[in-house]
Amino acid sequence: MDIAENAARSRVQDIFQVRCNFYLEHFAHYYGKEIAAKNPNDYAICQTTTERVFEAIEKWQSSPKSGLILAGNAGNGKTTIARAIFLAAQRYAEQNFTGAEKARNLPAWATAKQVVGVVEAGKDDVYSRFEAKQILFIDDFGEEATDANRFGNIKTPMIDLLEERYFRKSATIITTNLSMEAIKEKYGARVEDRLKEMCAVIGFNEKSFRK
């Protein structure tokens, strides 16, 4: 692991050193009550998800990789877990940094379809922020079109974004319904290899909570 990757990894570990106290005190309050307000029956799912949040973080921290992929069946809590981690990182940055340092450490969240939409709309400044963020969450990876039409020019926004973040050694957290083999089929062997180098992978094979 080189110096840049060590630095990225260290930033992520600094954020999640406080994970136990954060989740015990804040997870159900900030995210669980949000779910319960929409549908009280889903609150039990939220409590189960808390355990999976700990599991995901522990596996991530035991890995030398700076990123994380939550992959598997639809509807079993991947986005909920990623959102909880996002909120933890967000609150950590808000409470521990100010000014430009705070802006650098605040995580960003986007769906894969939003990333493609940004490119098609010509919002280069937004796309550049996705490239530069120290921690970026990409939800529903694989649901987007691989190509984007930018004023008649064909772009590959997600492939290019992952390539840039690979070279920057940044932390990228991804949720996807695709297996690694399916990722290889959709994006090619190069992207699959990059993701394996960048990210620890946690598989979800449980039945959908939505059924």
NUDOVO-840487 format. One record per atom (N, C-alpha, C, O): residue in three letters; x, y, z. Coordinates in pm, whole numbers, padded with zeros to 5 digits, always signed. Example, Ala and Ser with C-alpha at 12.3 -4.5 7.8 and 13.67 -1.06 7.14 Angstrom:
BEGIN
ALA+01319-00569+00780
ALA+01230-00450+00780
ALA+01320-00330+00780
ALA+01424-00332+00846
SER+01285-00225+00708
SER+01367-00106+00714
SER+01290+00003+00787
SER+01341+00114+00804
END
This chain:
BEGIN
MET+00086-00120+00000
MET+00000+00000+00000
MET+00089+00124+00000
MET+00177+00135+00085
ASP+00068+00219-00094
ASP+00154+00336-00103
ASP+00111+00445-00006
ASP+00013+00430+00067
ILE+00186+00557-00005
ILE+00161+00664+00093
ILE+00022+00723+00078
ILE-00048+00745+00177
ALA-00020+00750-00049
ALA-00152+00810-00072
ALA-00263+00718-00025
ALA-00360+00763+00037
GLU-00249+00589-00053
GLU-00353+00495-00012
GLU-00356+00482+00140
GLU-00464+00471+00199
ASN-00238+00483+00203
ASN-00232+00481+00349
ASN-00302+00601+00408
ASN-00373+00590+00508
ALA-00283+00717+00346
ALA-00344+00841+00396
ALA-00496+00832+00384
ALA-00568+00868+00477
ALA-00545+00783+00270
ALA-00690+00769+00251
ALA-00747+00672+00351
ALA-00853+00695+00410
ARG-00677+00562+00370
ARG-00723+00460+00465
ARG-00725+00516+00606
ARG-00818+00488+00683
SER-00623+00594+00641
SER-00614+00652+00774
SER-00730+00748+00800
SER-00785+00750+00910
ARG-00768+00827+00697
ARG-00879+00920+00714
ARG-01008+00844+00745
ARG-01085+00882+00833
VAL-01029+00736+00671
VAL-01150+00656+00693
VAL-01149+00596+00833
VAL-01251+00597+00901
GLN-01035+00543+00875
GLN-01027+00483+01008
GLN-01048+00587+01117
GLN-01112+00557+01219
ASP-00996+00708+01098
ASP-01018+00814+01196
ASP-01167+00841+01213
ASP-01215+00859+01325
ILE-01239+00844+01101
ILE-01382+00870+01106
ILE-01456+00764+01184
ILE-01546+00794+01262
PHE-01417+00638+01164
PHE-01495+00530+01222
PHE-01438+00473+01352
PHE-01486+00371+01401
GLN-01336+00539+01408
GLN-01291+00503+01542
GLN-01402+00528+01644
GLN-01406+00464+01749
VAL-01490+00620+01612
VAL-01598+00656+01704
VAL-01726+00579+01673
VAL-01833+00613+01724
ARG-01718+00475+01588
ARG-01839+00413+01535
ARG-01928+00353+01642
ARG-02050+00368+01636
CYS-01869+00286+01742
CYS-01953+00217+01842
CYS-02040+00317+01918
CYS-02161+00301+01926
ASN-01978+00418+01974
ASN-02053+00518+02049
ASN-02153+00589+01958
ASN-02265+00619+01999
PHE-02111+00617+01835
PHE-02201+00687+01744
PHE-02326+00607+01718
PHE-02437+00659+01729
TYR-02310+00480+01684
TYR-02427+00401+01647
TYR-02517+00374+01766
TYR-02639+00377+01754
LEU-02458+00347+01882
LEU-02539+00321+02000
LEU-02623+00444+02035
LEU-02738+00431+02077
GLU-02565+00562+02019
GLU-02632+00684+02061
GLU-02718+00746+01951
GLU-02824+00802+01979
HIS-02671+00735+01826
HIS-02731+00815+01720
HIS-02805+00739+01612
HIS-02897+00793+01551
PHE-02767+00614+01585
PHE-02822+00548+01467
PHE-02975+00539+01470
PHE-03041+00585+01377
ALA-03030+00482+01577
ALA-03176+00469+01584
ALA-03242+00606+01590
ALA-03351+00625+01535
HIS-03177+00702+01657
HIS-03236+00835+01671
HIS-03245+00907+01537
HIS-03350+00957+01499
TYR-03133+00911+01465
TYR-03129+00991+01344
TYR-03188+00919+01223
TYR-03252+00981+01138
TYR-03165+00786+01215
TYR-03214+00717+01097
TYR-03335+00629+01129
TYR-03430+00623+01052
GLY-03331+00561+01243
GLY-03442+00474+01280
GLY-03573+00549+01296
GLY-03677+00502+01250
LYS-03569+00666+01359
LYS-03692+00744+01378
LYS-03743+00800+01246
LYS-03863+00819+01227
GLU-03649+00826+01156
GLU-03691+00872+01023
GLU-03771+00762+00953
GLU-03873+00788+00890
ILE-03723+00638+00966
ILE-03794+00524+00908
ILE-03927+00503+00979
ILE-04031+00484+00916
ALA-03922+00507+01113
ALA-04043+00480+01191
ALA-04153+00582+01162
ALA-04271+00548+01164
ALA-04113+00706+01135
ALA-04212+00810+01107
ALA-04286+00780+00977
ALA-04404+00813+00962
LYS-04218+00716+00883
LYS-04279+00682+00755
LYS-04363+00555+00767
LYS-04473+00547+00712
ASN-04311+00457+00838
ASN-04379+00328+00851
ASN-04332+00260+00979
ASN-04225+00200+00980
PRO-04411+00267+01087
PRO-04371+00209+01215
PRO-04332+00062+01205
PRO-04248+00015+01282
ASN-04393-00011+01113
ASN-04362-00153+01099
ASN-04218-00177+01053
ASN-04164-00286+01072
ASP-04158-00076+00992
ASP-04022-00090+00943
ASP-03918-00067+01052
ASP-03799-00087+01028
TYR-03960-00024+01170
TYR-03862+00010+01274
TYR-03784-00113+01318
TYR-03665-00103+01348
ALA-03852-00230+01323
ALA-03782-00354+01360
ALA-03673-00387+01259
ALA-03566-00436+01295
ILE-03701-00359+01132
ILE-03600-00379+01029
ILE-03481-00290+01056
ILE-03366-00331+01038
CYS-03508-00168+01099
CYS-03401-00074+01128
CYS-03311-00126+01240
CYS-03189-00112+01234
GLN-03372-00187+01342
GLN-03292-00241+01451
GLN-03205-00357+01403
GLN-03089-00369+01444
THR-03260-00442+01316
THR-03181-00550+01257
THR-03067-00492+01174
THR-02955-00543+01175
THR-03097-00387+01102
THR-02997-00324+01017
THR-02881-00268+01099
THR-02768-00266+01052
THR-02909-00223+01221
THR-02803-00172+01307
THR-02693-00277+01323
THR-02574-00244+01319
GLU-02733-00402+01341
GLU-02635-00510+01354
GLU-02555-00526+01226
GLU-02434-00551+01231
ARG-02621-00511+01111
ARG-02550-00523+00985
ARG-02456-00405+00962
ARG-02353-00419+00896
VAL-02492-00288+01015
VAL-02402-00173+01006
VAL-02271-00203+01078
VAL-02163-00181+01023
PHE-02281-00255+01200
PHE-02160-00293+01274
PHE-02079-00396+01197
PHE-01957-00386+01186
GLU-02150-00495+01142
GLU-02082-00601+01066
GLU-02007-00545+00946
GLU-01893-00581+00920
ALA-02075-00454+00873
ALA-02013-00393+00755
ALA-01889-00313+00793
ALA-01784-00326+00730
ILE-01902-00230+00897
ILE-01790-00147+00940
ILE-01673-00232+00988
ILE-01558-00204+00955
GLU-01703-00337+01064
GLU-01595-00422+01117
GLU-01520-00491+01003
GLU-01397-00497+01005
LYS-01594-00542+00905
LYS-01526-00606+00792
LYS-01446-00505+00714
LYS-01334-00534+00671
TRP-01503-00386+00695
TRP-01433-00281+00621
TRP-01303-00243+00692
TRP-01198-00230+00628
GLN-01311-00227+00824
GLN-01192-00185+00898
GLN-01085-00293+00903
GLN-00966-00263+00915
SER-01128-00419+00893
SER-01030-00527+00896
SER-00962-00545+00761
SER-00866-00621+00748
SER-01014-00475+00659
SER-00958-00485+00525
SER-00858-00371+00502
SER-00875-00263+00557
PRO-00755-00395+00422
PRO-00660-00287+00390
PRO-00713-00191+00285
PRO-00647-00094+00250
LYS-00833-00218+00233
LYS-00887-00138+00123
LYS-00967-00019+00175
LYS-01032-00028+00279
SER-00961+00092+00102
SER-01024+00215+00150
SER-01171+00225+00115
SER-01242+00307+00172
GLY-01219+00142+00021
GLY-01358+00148-00022
GLY-01438+00027+00024
GLY-01385-00064+00088
LEU-01567+00029-00010
LEU-01658-00076+00035
LEU-01766-00096-00071
LEU-01822+00001-00122
ILE-01796-00223-00104
ILE-01907-00257-00191
ILE-02006-00342-00113
ILE-01971-00446-00058
LEU-02131-00296-00108
LEU-02241-00374-00051
LEU-02319-00428-00170
LEU-02389-00354-00238
ALA-02307-00559-00194
ALA-02358-00618-00317
ALA-02454-00732-00287
ALA-02438-00804-00189
GLY-02555-00749-00373
GLY-02642-00864-00359
GLY-02787-00833-00391
GLY-02817-00738-00463
ASN-02874-00915-00337
ASN-03016-00909-00371
ASN-03077-00772-00341
ASN-03032-00701-00251
ALA-03179-00736-00418
ALA-03250-00611-00396
ALA-03336-00618-00270
ALA-03389-00724-00236
GLY-03348-00505-00201
GLY-03444-00495-00092
GLY-03402-00552+00041
GLY-03488-00579+00125
ASN-03272-00573+00064
ASN-03233-00630+00193
ASN-03142-00540+00276
ASN-03066-00588+00359
GLY-03150-00410+00253
GLY-03088-00316+00347
GLY-02956-00256+00306
GLY-02894-00186+00386
LYS-02910-00279+00184
LYS-02780-00225+00144
LYS-02777-00073+00149
LYS-02684-00013+00204
THR-02880-00011+00092
THR-02884+00135+00091
THR-02902+00190+00232
THR-02844+00293+00266
THR-02982+00123+00314
THR-03001+00166+00453
THR-02869+00165+00528
THR-02838+00259+00602
ILE-02791+00060+00510
ILE-02661+00050+00576
ILE-02567+00158+00524
ILE-02499+00225+00602
ALA-02562+00175+00392
ALA-02476+00279+00335
ALA-02516+00417+00384
ALA-02431+00501+00412
ARG-02648+00439+00395
ARG-02696+00569+00442
ARG-02655+00594+00587
ARG-02620+00706+00625
ALA-02660+00490+00667
ALA-02618+00505+00807
ALA-02470+00540+00816
ALA-02431+00625+00896
ILE-02388+00475+00735
ILE-02245+00505+00733
ILE-02222+00648+00683
ILE-02137+00720+00735
PHE-02298+00687+00582
PHE-02290+00824+00530
PHE-02321+00926+00639
PHE-02248+01024+00655
LEU-02428+00902+00714
LEU-02466+00996+00820
LEU-02360+01003+00929
LEU-02334+01109+00985
ALA-02298+00888+00958
ALA-02190+00887+01057
ALA-02073+00972+01009
ALA-02019+01053+01084
ALA-02034+00953+00883
ALA-01923+01030+00827
ALA-01957+01179+00820
ALA-01872+01264+00845
GLN-02082+01208+00785
GLN-02126+01347+00773
GLN-02121+01418+00910
GLN-02068+01528+00922
ARG-02177+01353+01010
ARG-02179+01414+01143
ARG-02038+01425+01201
ARG-02008+01522+01271
TYR-01954+01329+01173
TYR-01816+01336+01220
TYR-01747+01459+01161
TYR-01680+01534+01232
ALA-01764+01480+01029
ALA-01702+01596+00964
ALA-01758+01727+01019
ALA-01683+01822+01041
GLU-01890+01731+01041
GLU-01952+01852+01093
GLU-01904+01886+01233
GLU-01892+02004+01267
GLN-01876+01785+01313
GLN-01839+01807+01452
GLN-01688+01825+01473
GLN-01647+01874+01578
ASN-01606+01786+01375
ASN-01462+01785+01397
ASN-01382+01876+01303
ASN-01261+01890+01319
PHE-01448+01937+01204
PHE-01375+02022+01110
PHE-01449+02153+01087
PHE-01569+02163+01114
THR-01376+02252+01038
THR-01437+02379+01000
THR-01379+02424+00866
THR-01275+02375+00823
GLY-01449+02518+00802
GLY-01399+02580+00681
GLY-01369+02483+00568
GLY-01446+02390+00543
ALA-01256+02505+00501
ALA-01218+02424+00385
ALA-01194+02279+00424
ALA-01223+02188+00347
GLU-01140+02257+00543
GLU-01116+02120+00589
GLU-01247+02045+00607
GLU-01256+01926+00577
LYS-01348+02114+00656
LYS-01479+02053+00670
LYS-01536+02016+00533
LYS-01590+01907+00516
ALA-01524+02107+00437
ALA-01575+02081+00302
ALA-01507+01960+00240
ALA-01572+01881+00171
ARG-01378+01944+00264
ARG-01304+01830+00208
ARG-01348+01699+00272
ARG-01352+01595+00205
ASN-01380+01703+00400
ASN-01410+01579+00472
ASN-01558+01540+00472
ASN-01591+01427+00506
LEU-01646+01632+00434
LEU-01787+01596+00423
LEU-01805+01497+00309
LEU-01755+01522+00199
PRO-01874+01386+00331
PRO-01894+01289+00223
PRO-01998+01339+00124
PRO-02077+01428+00155
ALA-01997+01280+00005
ALA-02099+01310-00097
ALA-02177+01183-00125
ALA-02125+01072-00113
TRP-02304+01201-00165
TRP-02392+01088-00195
TRP-02458+01112-00330
TRP-02507+01222-00356
ALA-02461+01011-00416
ALA-02531+01020-00544
ALA-02570+00881-00589
ALA-02500+00783-00560
THR-02682+00871-00658
THR-02714+00745-00724
THR-02632+00739-00853
THR-02587+00841-00905
ALA-02614+00617-00903
ALA-02540+00602-01027
ALA-02610+00676-01141
ALA-02544+00734-01227
LYS-02743+00672-01142
LYS-02818+00743-01245
LYS-02794+00894-01236
LYS-02788+00962-01339
GLN-02782+00947-01115
GLN-02755+01090-01099
GLN-02618+01128-01155
GLN-02602+01234-01214
VAL-02520+01040-01136
VAL-02386+01066-01190
VAL-02393+01080-01342
VAL-02335+01173-01399
VAL-02463+00988-01407
VAL-02477+00994-01552
VAL-02554+01120-01593
VAL-02518+01185-01690
GLY-02660+01153-01518
GLY-02739+01272-01548
GLY-02658+01400-01540
GLY-02678+01492-01619
VAL-02567+01406-01443
VAL-02481+01523-01428
VAL-02396+01544-01553
VAL-02380+01657-01600
VAL-02343+01435-01607
VAL-02260+01445-01727
VAL-02344+01486-01848
VAL-02303+01571-01926
GLU-02460+01425-01862
GLU-02548+01458-01976
GLU-02594+01603-01971
GLU-02616+01665-02075
ALA-02607+01657-01850
ALA-02651+01796-01835
ALA-02536+01896-01846
ALA-02558+02017-01841
GLY-02413+01845-01860
GLY-02298+01934-01873
GLY-02256+02001-01744
GLY-02194+02107-01747
LYS-02289+01940-01630
LYS-02254+01998-01500
LYS-02114+01950-01457
LYS-02100+01868-01367
ASP-02014+02002-01525
ASP-01877+01957-01502
ASP-01829+01984-01360
ASP-01751+01906-01304
ASP-01877+02093-01300
ASP-01834+02127-01164
ASP-01882+02023-01064
ASP-01810+01988-00971
VAL-02004+01974-01082
VAL-02058+01871-00993
VAL-01981+01741-01011
VAL-01944+01675-00913
TYR-01957+01703-01135
TYR-01884+01580-01163
TYR-01742+01588-01105
TYR-01691+01489-01052
SER-01680+01703-01114
SER-01545+01721-01059
SER-01545+01702-00907
SER-01450+01649-00851
ARG-01654+01746-00842
ARG-01663+01725-00696
ARG-01676+01577-00664
ARG-01619+01530-00565
PHE-01749+01503-00746
PHE-01757+01358-00727
PHE-01618+01294-00738
PHE-01585+01203-00662
GLU-01539+01343-00832
GLU-01404+01290-00849
GLU-01314+01321-00730
GLU-01232+01239-00689
ALA-01332+01441-00673
ALA-01238+01491-00574
ALA-01274+01457-00430
ALA-01187+01464-00342
LYS-01399+01422-00402
LYS-01441+01397-00265
LYS-01358+01286-00200
LYS-01331+01183-00262
GLN-01318+01308-00074
GLN-01242+01206-00004
GLN-01326+01081+00020
GLN-01274+00970+00016
ILE-01456+01100+00045
ILE-01546+00986+00063
ILE-01669+01009-00025
ILE-01739+01109-00009
LEU-01695+00917-00116
LEU-01809+00927-00207
LEU-01893+00800-00197
LEU-01840+00689-00204
PHE-02023+00817-00181
PHE-02118+00706-00179
PHE-02191+00702-00312
PHE-02246+00803-00356
ILE-02193+00586-00377
ILE-02264+00567-00503
ILE-02370+00459-00481
ILE-02337+00343-00458
ASP-02496+00499-00489
ASP-02607+00407-00464
ASP-02660+00351-00597
ASP-02660+00420-00699
ASP-02705+00226-00592
ASP-02766+00160-00710
ASP-02672+00156-00830
ASP-02713+00180-00943
PHE-02547+00126-00803
PHE-02449+00106-00910
PHE-02495-00009-01000
PHE-02530-00116-00951
GLY-02496+00016-01130
GLY-02542-00086-01224
GLY-02680-00057-01279
GLY-02720-00116-01380
GLU-02754+00035-01214
GLU-02887+00071-01262
GLU-02882+00177-01372
GLU-02981+00201-01440
GLU-02767+00239-01387
GLU-02753+00349-01483
GLU-02711+00297-01620
GLU-02662+00184-01633
ALA-02729+00378-01721
ALA-02677+00347-01854
ALA-02524+00361-01851
ALA-02471+00451-01787
THR-02457+00273-01919
THR-02310+00277-01921
THR-02260+00400-01996
THR-02162+00462-01956
ASP-02329+00435-02106
ASP-02289+00549-02188
ASP-02380+00669-02163
ASP-02497+00653-02127
ALA-02325+00788-02183
ALA-02403+00911-02174
ALA-02375+00995-02298
ALA-02262+01003-02344
ASN-02479+01055-02351
ASN-02465+01141-02469
ASN-02447+01284-02423
ASN-02541+01346-02373
ARG-02328+01336-02442
ARG-02296+01473-02401
ARG-02279+01559-02526
ARG-02171+01563-02585
PHE-02386+01626-02566
PHE-02382+01713-02683
PHE-02330+01640-02807
PHE-02250+01693-02884
GLY-02378+01515-02824
GLY-02338+01437-02940
GLY-02215+01352-02919
GLY-02182+01268-03003
ASN-02144+01373-02807
ASN-02026+01293-02774
ASN-02064+01185-02672
ASN-02133+01213-02575
ILE-02018+01064-02695
ILE-02050+00954-02606
ILE-01946+00947-02493
ILE-01826+00935-02519
LYS-01994+00953-02371
LYS-01908+00946-02253
LYS-01941+00820-02173
LYS-02047+00760-02191
THR-01849+00780-02087
THR-01872+00668-01994
THR-01851+00720-01852
THR-01747+00695-01792
PRO-01950+00792-01798
PRO-01932+00865-01672
PRO-01890+00778-01553
PRO-01798+00815-01480
MET-01955+00664-01534
MET-01925+00584-01416
MET-01787+00519-01427
MET-01712+00516-01329
ILE-01755+00468-01544
ILE-01623+00407-01563
ILE-01514+00510-01541
ILE-01414+00483-01475
ASP-01532+00629-01598
ASP-01432+00736-01584
ASP-01420+00782-01439
ASP-01310+00809-01390
LEU-01533+00790-01370
LEU-01531+00833-01230
LEU-01456+00734-01143
LEU-01373+00773-01061
LEU-01484+00607-01160
LEU-01417+00504-01080
LEU-01267+00501-01110
LEU-01184+00480-01021
GLU-01234+00521-01237
GLU-01092+00523-01275
GLU-01020+00639-01206
GLU-00909+00621-01155
GLU-01082+00756-01204
GLU-01020+00873-01140
GLU-01006+00852-00989
GLU-00902+00884-00931
ARG-01108+00798-00928
ARG-01102+00775-00783
ARG-01002+00665-00749
ARG-00942+00667-00642
TYR-00984+00571-00837
TYR-00882+00468-00818
TYR-00744+00533-00810
TYR-00665+00501-00721
PHE-00715+00623-00903
PHE-00584+00687-00904
PHE-00565+00784-00788
PHE-00453+00806-00742
ARG-00674+00841-00740
ARG-00665+00932-00625
ARG-00658+00857-00492
ARG-00630+00918-00389
LYS-00682+00727-00493
LYS-00683+00644-00371
LYS-00789+00692-00273
LYS-00768+00689-00151
SER-00904+00735-00325
SER-01012+00786-00241
SER-01102+00673-00194
SER-01102+00564-00253
ALA-01179+00699-00089
ALA-01273+00600-00036
ALA-01405+00609-00112
ALA-01469+00714-00114
THR-01445+00499-00175
THR-01570+00493-00251
THR-01655+00381-00195
THR-01612+00266-00187
ILE-01778+00416-00155
ILE-01871+00318-00098
ILE-01985+00298-00197
ILE-02051+00394-00236
ILE-02007+00174-00237
ILE-02100+00143-00346
ILE-02205+00045-00300
ILE-02174-00051-00229
THR-02331+00068-00339
THR-02434-00035-00324
THR-02473-00081-00463
THR-02483-00001-00556
THR-02496-00211-00477
THR-02531-00264-00608
THR-02605-00396-00595
THR-02582-00472-00502
ASN-02694-00422-00689
ASN-02760-00551-00698
ASN-02681-00649-00784
ASN-02720-00765-00799
LEU-02570-00603-00840
LEU-02490-00686-00930
LEU-02386-00767-00854
LEU-02330-00721-00755
SER-02362-00888-00902
SER-02248-00966-00855
SER-02121-00912-00921
SER-02130-00834-01016
MET-02005-00953-00873
MET-01881-00909-00936
MET-01872-00959-01080
MET-01818-00890-01167
GLU-01926-01077-01106
GLU-01926-01129-01242
GLU-02014-01043-01333
GLU-01979-01016-01447
ALA-02130-01001-01279
ALA-02219-00915-01357
ALA-02157-00778-01380
ALA-02177-00717-01486
ILE-02081-00728-01282
ILE-02009-00602-01299
ILE-01908-00615-01412
ILE-01892-00524-01494
LYS-01840-00727-01417
LYS-01743-00752-01523
LYS-01811-00752-01660
LYS-01757-00697-01756
GLU-01929-00814-01668
GLU-02001-00821-01795
GLU-02049-00683-01839
GLU-02047-00653-01958
LYS-02091-00599-01745
LYS-02146-00467-01780
LYS-02037-00363-01807
LYS-02048-00284-01900
TYR-01931-00365-01724
TYR-01831-00258-01732
TYR-01696-00303-01785
TYR-01612-00220-01820
GLY-01675-00434-01793
GLY-01547-00484-01841
GLY-01455-00530-01729
GLY-01473-00493-01613
ALA-01356-00610-01765
ALA-01265-00669-01668
ALA-01181-00564-01596
ALA-01146-00581-01479
ARG-01148-00455-01665
ARG-01064-00351-01603
ARG-01135-00288-01484
ARG-01073-00268-01379
VAL-01264-00256-01500
VAL-01339-00195-01389
VAL-01354-00296-01275
VAL-01340-00260-01158
GLU-01383-00419-01308
GLU-01393-00522-01204
GLU-01263-00531-01125
GLU-01266-00535-01002
ASP-01150-00533-01193
ASP-01021-00541-01125
ASP-00996-00418-01038
ASP-00945-00430-00926
ARG-01031-00299-01089
ARG-01014-00177-01012
ARG-01095-00183-00882
ARG-01046-00149-00774
LEU-01220-00226-00895
LEU-01308-00232-00777
LEU-01256-00333-00675
LEU-01263-00308-00555
LYS-01204-00444-00721
LYS-01149-00544-00629
LYS-01028-00489-00555
LYS-01006-00521-00438
GLU-00950-00406-00622
GLU-00835-00343-00557
GLU-00879-00235-00459
GLU-00818-00219-00353
MET-00983-00161-00495
MET-01028-00046-00416
MET-01111-00083-00295
MET-01101-00019-00191
CYS-01194-00186-00308
CYS-01305-00205-00215
CYS-01310-00343-00151
CYS-01286-00445-00217
ALA-01342-00345-00022
ALA-01384-00468+00042
ALA-01527-00497-00003
ALA-01607-00404-00019
VAL-01561-00623-00022
VAL-01694-00660-00073
VAL-01771-00736+00033
VAL-01722-00834+00089
ILE-01893-00691+00060
ILE-01983-00760+00153
ILE-02105-00805+00075
ILE-02174-00722+00015
GLY-02133-00933+00074
GLY-02245-00987-00001
GLY-02371-00995+00082
GLY-02365-01024+00202
PHE-02485-00971+00020
PHE-02616-00978+00084
PHE-02700-01079+00007
PHE-02734-01058-00110
ASN-02732-01189+00073
ASN-02809-01294+00006
ASN-02942-01321+00074
ASN-03013-01415+00037
GLU-02976-01240+00175
GLU-03102-01262+00246
GLU-03221-01230+00156
GLU-03207-01163+00053
LYS-03340-01278+00196
LYS-03462-01244+00125
LYS-03491-01096+00143
LYS-03451-01035+00242
SER-03562-01039+00047
SER-03593-00897+00050
SER-03682-00862+00168
SER-03778-00933+00199
PHE-03649-00748+00235
PHE-03736-00695+00340
PHE-03866-00641+00281
PHE-03966-00626+00352
ARG-03865-00611+00150
ARG-03978-00544+00089
ARG-04092-00639+00060
ARG-04203-00594+00031
LYS-04068-00769+00067
LYS-04173-00865+00033
LYS-04264-00891+00152
LYS-04358-00970+00142
END
